[in-house]
Amino acid sequence: RIRSGLRYALADPERRAILALLAALSVLALPAMMLLPVYSEGVLHAGPRGLGLLSSAFALGARAASVMLARRALSEEMPLLVGRAAAAFGLAVAALAFLRGFAAAGAAMFAGGWAMMACFSGANIRLQDRSSDAMRGRVMGLFSMTFMSTAPLGALAMGWAGDRLGAPAAMAAGGLSCAACGLVFLARLRW
């Protein structure tokens, strides 16, 4: 059953590309957000209260994207939205590396929350729409595995990079790599 689910999910180029993009984001950009406490304290000197406000800005952005997706019913638009949101998420994470003002960092966090939710939820919508009733559960299992199996590897790499290069440089590298993956995904849509 696992093999048949994998064969089914990977047989469709769009499903395969979406799952690969989500795995890349889970390795490259989501772990960069784990460096937020170091960034908040070491770069912004904002302390625990500032970290809480930055996290709240991220959550508000994610909520705004959820509301937007709830009103958007056209699944055909989702691949374009997913690719654009992936690139925007990467750029928002990378922008944090260069921002030294708290208000600008809060705006980047809001944008990052919006883009992350738009990307991952849009991908979820599209994957479910492109899957048959019999295989939808297996495809959603693969969707969940992209987070659970790849994010710890990214966290390990991001922790190593943060220790060696500093949190801002590691965040910039992860974010720019994520943005590049989003752009490659968008380019593949036009092939």
N, C-alpha and C positions, 0 to 999 in steps of 0.2 A: 504493500500500500504506500509506503514511503517512496519507493522507487517510482511508482506510477504517478504520485503527486508531483515529484520532482520533474519527471518527464513532461507532464502536462504543463506545469508552470513555466518551464524553460523552453518549451516548444514554440511559444508565442514570442516574437521578438520584443514586443512592447512590454509584456509582463517581465521578461528577462531583463530588459533595460531598467525598468522601474525598480526591481529588486536589487539589481547591481548598484543603482544610484543610492538607494536607501542604505545599503551596506557600506558604501563609501562614506556617506554622511555620518553614519554611526561610528566609523573609525576616525574620521578627520575632524569633524566639527563639534559633535556632541561632547566628546571628551574635553574639548577646549573650554567648554562652559564649566567644567570641573575646576578650572584654574581661576574662576571668578573670585573666590575668597582671597587668593594671593594677589590678584590684580586690584581688587577693591582696597586691600590694606596697603600693599606695597607701592602701587602707582597712584591711586586716587586718595590714599590716606583717609578713607571714609569710615573705617571701622565697621562693627557689626550692624549698626543702624543703616549705614550706606549700603552694605551688602543686602540687607533686607529690602531697601528701596529699589535697588537694581533688580533683584529677583522679582519684586512686584511689578516693575515695568515690563519685564519679560513675560510674566503671567498675563498682564493686561493686553499685551500684543497678541499672545496666543488666544485669548478670549475674543478679541476683535476678529481674528481669522476664523475662529469657530462660527461666529455669527455670520460672517460673509459666506462661508461654505454651506451653512444651513440654508441660506437663501438661493444658492447657486445649484441648480438641478442638472445642468448639462454635463454629462460625464465626458463628452467628446472634447470639451475644453480642458479637462484635467491634465493631460500630459503636458500641455504648454504651461499651465499654471505650476505644475510640479517642478518642471525644469527652471522656470523663472524664480520660483520661491527657493529652490536649492541654491541657485547662484546668489540670490539676495541674502539668504541665511549665511552663506560663507563670507560675503562682503561685510555683513553686520558684525560677525565674529572678528574678522580681520580689522575692522575699523576700531574696535575696542583697543587693539594693541597700540594705536596711534593717538587715541584720545586721552587728554589729561584733565578735562573738565567734567565735573559730575553730571551736569545737565546734558551734555553731549553724549556721555556714556549711557545715561538713562534713555535717551532717544534711540541709541544704537541697540540697547537691550529690548526696547519696545519693538523695533523693526525686526530684530532677531527672533523674538517670540512669535511675531506675526508670520514671518517667513517659515520658521520651523513647523508651526502648526499647519500652515497652508500646504507645505510640501508633504508632510507625513500623512495628514488626513486626506489630502487630495489623492495621494498615491493609494491609500486604503480604498477610497471610493472607486477609483479607476480599476484597481485589481479585482474588487468584488464585482464590478459591472462586466468585466471581461472574462469572468470565470463562470463555468456551468454550475448548476445547482449541486451536482454530484461532487464536484472538485473544489468548490469554494472554501470549504473548511481546511483543506490541505494547503491551498494557496495562502489563506490567512495564517496558517501555521508557519509557513515560510516567511511571511511578512513579519510575524512576531520574532522569528529566529534571527532576522537581520539585525534586530536590536540586541537580543540576548547573547548572541554568539560573537558579534563583531565589536560591540561597544567596549567590553573589557579589554580586548586587544588594543583598541584605540586609547583607552585610559592608561594602559601601561606605557604605550609609546608617548603619549602626551605628558605623562608624569616625568618620563625620562628626558624628553625635550625641554620641559619646563625647568627641570633641575639643571640641565646643561646650558640652555640658552636664555633662560628667564621666561616668566609667564607671558609677557607681551609678545616676544618673538615666537614662542610656541603657538600662541593663539593666532598670530598673523599667518604663520605657515599653514596651520590647520584650516583656517578660514579661507585663505586664497586657494588652497587645494580643493576645498569643498566647492568654491565658486567655479573653479575650472571644471569640476565634474558636472556641475549644473549646465555649463555652457556646452560641454561635449554631449550631454543628453539632449539639449535643444538642437544641436547640429544633427544628431542622429534622427530626430523627428522629421527632418527635411529630406532624408535620403530616400 
